[in-house]
Amino acid sequence: MRVCAAIFSITGFLSATAAAEQRQIDTAQSEMTVRVYKAGVLGAFGHDHEIAAPIKSGAVDTAAHTVELRVAAGTLKVRDPHASDKDRGEIQSTMIGPEVLDAEHHPEIVFRSTGAEPAGDGAWRLRGTLMIHGQSRPIEVEVREIGGRFRGSARLKQSEFGIKPIKVAGGAIRVKDEIRIEFDIQLAR
């Protein structure tokens, strides 16, 4: 009886795996943006940061509602539209340097979903693991399918990944610990 149950379980798993539709992410048509906000008594003198995070590679299994994506930490690009070229360059250098992402020692940012639950029509709440700065932590991501694209966002705290938010002037100007990640993903055809 146990042998029959094991065979049915294995057969069911293989059938579900065969029905799964894993598709690659079209990295040229997909984008991620990281938003980092200013804070502090003199925060008005600081900048909110808009950072492009090009997706290096990834795949989505639409049947199982799972996803894995990878970003090369060194490719993140500061876009801050209200900052000077000089300021953007300094922010860029700090972001990929040892104080924040330390891209030399932690070259990849990776998200792997571990579960999903429906959150309305065409929407899911993905649970997964995010690795930044060499540290992995659980995270929840809100995802909605709109016109064949997957859009959503997540919030996280830098400090949970071993990153100390940048402060200047004794903390009178600083970035908030919480950041927002937004994404718009197109699957390859």
TISE-809053 format. One record per residue (C-alpha): residue number from 1; residue in three letters; x, y negated, z. Coordinates in Angstrom, 2 decimals. Example, Ala and Ser with C-alpha at 12.3 -4.5 7.8 and 13.67 -1.06 7.14 Angstrom:
<nodes>
   n res      c1      c2      c3
   1 ALA   12.30    4.50    7.80
   2 SER   13.67    1.06    7.14
</nodes>
This chain:
<nodes>
   n res      c1      c2      c3
   1 MET    0.00    0.00    0.00
   2 ARG    2.81   -2.44    0.87
   3 VAL    4.57   -1.59   -2.40
   4 CYS    1.38   -2.42   -4.35
   5 ALA    0.99   -5.70   -2.47
   6 ALA    4.62   -6.61   -3.19
   7 ILE    4.20   -5.80   -6.89
   8 PHE    1.03   -7.94   -7.09
   9 SER    2.81  -10.79   -5.31
  10 ILE    5.81  -10.63   -7.66
  11 THR    3.54  -10.35  -10.71
  12 GLY    1.51  -13.36   -9.53
  13 PHE    4.67  -15.38   -8.95
  14 LEU    6.07  -14.51  -12.39
  15 SER    2.74  -15.36  -14.07
  16 ALA    2.60  -18.72  -12.30
  17 THR    6.21  -19.41  -13.26
  18 ALA    5.53  -18.51  -16.89
  19 ALA    2.50  -20.87  -16.96
  20 ALA    4.53  -23.73  -15.53
  21 GLU    5.41  -26.41  -18.03
  22 GLN    8.79  -27.89  -17.22
  23 ARG    9.61  -30.90  -19.35
  24 GLN   12.64  -33.16  -19.40
  25 ILE   12.35  -36.82  -18.48
  26 ASP   12.89  -39.15  -21.43
  27 THR   15.60  -41.22  -19.78
  28 ALA   15.59  -43.84  -22.57
  29 GLN   11.85  -44.52  -22.07
  30 SER   11.81  -44.30  -18.27
  31 GLU   12.85  -46.82  -15.67
  32 MET   13.33  -47.20  -11.95
  33 THR   13.61  -50.46  -10.08
  34 VAL   14.84  -50.92   -6.52
  35 ARG   13.61  -53.98   -4.64
  36 VAL   15.57  -55.25   -1.65
  37 TYR   14.15  -58.19    0.27
  38 LYS   15.80  -61.00    2.23
  39 ALA   15.21  -61.72    5.90
  40 GLY   16.65  -63.72    8.78
  41 VAL   16.27  -67.25   10.12
  42 LEU   18.09  -68.65    7.09
  43 GLY   16.65  -66.07    4.69
  44 ALA   15.49  -68.86    2.37
  45 PHE   19.14  -69.27    1.39
  46 GLY   19.45  -65.60    0.44
  47 HIS   18.12  -63.63   -2.52
  48 ASP   15.55  -60.91   -2.97
  49 HIS   17.27  -58.31   -5.11
  50 GLU   15.93  -56.57   -8.19
  51 ILE   18.08  -53.61   -9.19
  52 ALA   17.76  -51.43  -12.30
  53 ALA   18.39  -47.76  -11.51
  54 PRO   18.75  -45.90  -14.83
  55 ILE   17.69  -42.26  -14.60
  56 LYS   20.60  -40.03  -15.62
  57 SER   18.58  -36.82  -15.96
  58 GLY   15.51  -35.09  -14.66
  59 ALA   12.65  -32.68  -15.24
  60 VAL    9.00  -32.50  -14.29
  61 ASP    6.90  -29.36  -13.98
  62 THR    3.41  -30.69  -14.69
  63 ALA    1.67  -27.47  -13.66
  64 ALA    3.43  -27.20  -10.30
  65 HIS    3.64  -31.00   -9.76
  66 THR    7.34  -30.84   -9.04
  67 VAL   10.09  -33.16  -10.12
  68 GLU   13.84  -33.49   -9.90
  69 LEU   15.67  -36.58  -11.01
  70 ARG   19.23  -37.84  -10.81
  71 VAL   20.71  -41.33  -10.89
  72 ALA   24.42  -42.11  -11.13
  73 ALA   24.98  -44.51   -8.22
  74 GLY   27.60  -46.47  -10.14
  75 THR   25.11  -47.31  -12.92
  76 LEU   22.73  -49.31  -10.73
  77 LYS   22.66  -52.86  -12.06
  78 VAL   21.70  -56.04  -10.19
  79 ARG   19.21  -58.01  -12.31
  80 ASP   18.35  -60.79   -9.81
  81 PRO   16.82  -63.33  -12.22
  82 HIS   17.25  -66.28   -9.83
  83 ALA   20.89  -65.63   -8.94
  84 SER   23.91  -67.03  -10.75
  85 ASP   26.16  -64.71  -12.76
  86 LYS   28.79  -65.08  -10.03
  87 ASP   26.33  -64.14   -7.27
  88 ARG   25.01  -61.16   -9.27
  89 GLY   28.59  -59.95   -9.73
  90 GLU   29.33  -60.20   -6.00
  91 ILE   26.07  -58.45   -5.09
  92 GLN   26.82  -55.74   -7.67
  93 SER   30.29  -55.16   -6.26
  94 THR   28.98  -54.95   -2.69
  95 MET   26.12  -52.62   -3.68
  96 ILE   28.24  -49.96   -5.38
  97 GLY   31.18  -50.47   -3.02
  98 PRO   31.95  -48.75    0.30
  99 GLU   29.65  -51.03    2.36
 100 VAL   26.45  -49.81    0.69
 101 LEU   26.26  -46.94   -1.85
 102 ASP   29.96  -46.04   -1.88
 103 ALA   29.53  -44.77   -5.45
 104 GLU   33.13  -43.58   -5.60
 105 HIS   32.55  -41.01   -2.82
 106 HIS   28.80  -40.46   -3.35
 107 PRO   28.34  -40.68   -7.13
 108 GLU   24.81  -39.28   -7.37
 109 ILE   21.37  -40.12   -6.02
 110 VAL   19.03  -37.11   -6.24
 111 PHE   15.30  -36.62   -5.59
 112 ARG   13.76  -33.13   -5.46
 113 SER   10.10  -32.66   -4.65
 114 THR    9.17  -29.92   -2.22
 115 GLY    5.38  -30.18   -2.35
 116 ALA    2.45  -32.14   -3.72
 117 GLU   -1.12  -32.84   -2.79
 118 PRO   -3.86  -34.56   -4.78
 119 ALA   -4.48  -38.20   -3.84
 120 GLY   -7.39  -39.04   -6.15
 121 ASP   -8.06  -38.87   -9.87
 122 GLY   -4.72  -38.47  -11.67
 123 ALA   -2.77  -39.23   -8.48
 124 TRP   -0.52  -37.17   -6.22
 125 ARG    1.45  -37.60   -3.05
 126 LEU    4.79  -35.89   -3.55
 127 ARG    6.90  -34.81   -0.62
 128 GLY   10.53  -34.25   -1.26
 129 THR   14.13  -34.78   -0.34
 130 LEU   16.08  -37.85   -1.38
 131 MET   19.86  -37.85   -1.22
 132 ILE   21.56  -41.25   -1.11
 133 HIS   25.04  -42.04    0.19
 134 GLY   25.62  -38.31    0.74
 135 GLN   22.72  -38.01    3.19
 136 SER   19.43  -36.20    2.51
 137 ARG   16.16  -37.21    4.11
 138 PRO   12.50  -36.33    3.55
 139 ILE   10.43  -38.90    1.67
 140 GLU    6.89  -39.29    0.33
 141 VAL    6.26  -40.68   -3.12
 142 GLU    2.94  -41.92   -4.51
 143 VAL    2.50  -40.96   -8.19
 144 ARG   -0.25  -41.73  -10.68
 145 GLU   -0.50  -40.52  -14.27
 146 ILE   -1.51  -43.40  -16.54
 147 GLY   -1.62  -42.86  -20.29
 148 GLY    0.80  -39.92  -20.16
 149 ARG    3.30  -41.84  -18.00
 150 PHE    4.00  -41.22  -14.32
 151 ARG    4.13  -44.40  -12.26
 152 GLY    4.58  -44.88   -8.57
 153 SER    6.61  -46.10   -5.68
 154 ALA    8.17  -45.20   -2.36
 155 ARG    9.54  -47.10    0.61
 156 LEU   12.53  -46.10    2.66
 157 LYS   14.95  -47.51    5.19
 158 GLN   18.58  -47.87    4.20
 159 SER   19.71  -47.11    7.75
 160 GLU   18.15  -43.62    7.53
 161 PHE   20.76  -42.84    4.85
 162 GLY   23.74  -44.19    6.78
 163 ILE   23.69  -47.59    5.06
 164 LYS   23.96  -50.65    7.26
 165 PRO   21.91  -53.49    5.73
 166 ILE   24.15  -56.41    4.72
 167 LYS   24.22  -59.48    7.00
 168 VAL   25.95  -62.81    6.66
 169 ALA   26.20  -65.82    8.97
 170 GLY   25.83  -63.61   12.04
 171 GLY   22.60  -62.10   10.70
 172 ALA   20.93  -65.45    9.98
 173 ILE   20.81  -64.26    6.36
 174 ARG   20.36  -60.55    5.82
 175 VAL   18.59  -57.97    3.74
 176 LYS   15.69  -56.04    5.21
 177 ASP   16.30  -52.42    6.14
 178 GLU   13.21  -51.28    4.21
 179 ILE   13.47  -51.19    0.43
 180 ARG   10.94  -50.32   -2.28
 181 ILE   11.60  -48.03   -5.23
 182 GLU    9.26  -48.30   -8.23
 183 PHE    9.30  -45.97  -11.21
 184 ASP    7.70  -45.53  -14.61
 185 ILE    8.58  -42.15  -16.11
 186 GLN    7.92  -40.87  -19.62
 187 LEU    8.38  -37.17  -20.35
 188 ALA   10.25  -36.07  -23.46
 189 ARG    7.97  -34.95  -26.26
</nodes>
